[in-house]
Amino acid sequence: MKISEILNKGIPTLSLEVFPPKTAEVFESVEKATLEIAKLRPDFMSVTYGAAGSTRKYTTAIAGGIEKSGVTALAHLTCVNASEESIKAQLNSLKEAGVENILALRGDLPEGVESTEDWVFRHASELVEVIKRYGDFCIGGACYPEKHPEASTLKEDIANMKKKTDAGCEFLTTQMFFDNNIFYNYLYRLREAGVTVPVIAGIMPVTNAKQMARIIKLSQAFIPRRYVALLDRFGNEPAALKQAAIAYATDQILDLLANGIEHIHIYTMNKPEVAAAIQANLSEIIPSCRKQ
Ligand code: FAD
């Protein structure tokens, strides 16, 4: 099913993100974890794409497996260093695997590269245009409540998100954030700039302290004092920290839903138990979280 249809039903949704294996040796164990997550019957599942296409065939295989299990899959696709031919080849293999939805991304700049000016695809919006021309896919994109690190201002970044939706991007999923007020403010500014597509709030239950340090470095997300206190108190107790992270994520989601936000995406880090626990906490609130 097209994700645009799922998002336009007028009911709250919960979707789950997984990542593919990096090597053939761990394919089976990663596939097993993703199919465990698919058994939770979320509204849809997204599958990431390794840096510069490094997991291309595994992204397709995992997304195809999710579709076969009866859950709608969203395959991520980046255009760093890609040619139009390589993009078309990946679109063909996704089509063959039964995947109808693509999250079109530029991808991170490889180390030492500072500009995309010489590339075939300089921005995600250019990838969106090609996918749109090429096939009958529903296309989503990424957005950044705390600004993309390369943009000089949030205003400029939002203007670029408008270009992405004008090019044919039908929904946006946010970078993770830990303070809902940042998201509310961002959403207001997106709407003010004329971005009208559904915006899915990306929530990350951070279940270990090391992961948090990496996240801050990569996404530059603001960590509220309340979350820092949880990490300080439970950082060395893995089971306790996992429970605290699930509770914090649930609390964030409840606040979003109470304030009229309808679509939530969980970065599961391939942990079925974390996704299941959050679903259980929302079983009377989001229809797809109700036990089947
Ligand atoms: P763009 O939308 O192209 O934006 C990148 C920068 O260029 C921004 O600063 C923007 O303001 C600017 N820009 C955009 N359009 C224009 C324009 N027309 N003119 C001038 N400037 C412009 N990475 C992976 O490698 N694999 C993944 O699977 C993956 N999944 C992700 C999922 C989500 C939900 C998010 C939020 C990010 C994900 N990323 C992934 C990371 C992403 O690839 C990086 O953040 C990357 O640096 C930017 O990708 P983008 O698609 O947002 O790029």
Residues whose N, C-alpha, C, O or C-beta is under 5 A from the ligand:
A	BS01	FAD	T48 Y49 G50 A51 H76 T78 A104 L105 R106 G107 D108 L109 R122 H123 A124 S125 A142 C143 H148 E150 A151 E156 D157 N160 K163 T173 T174 Q175
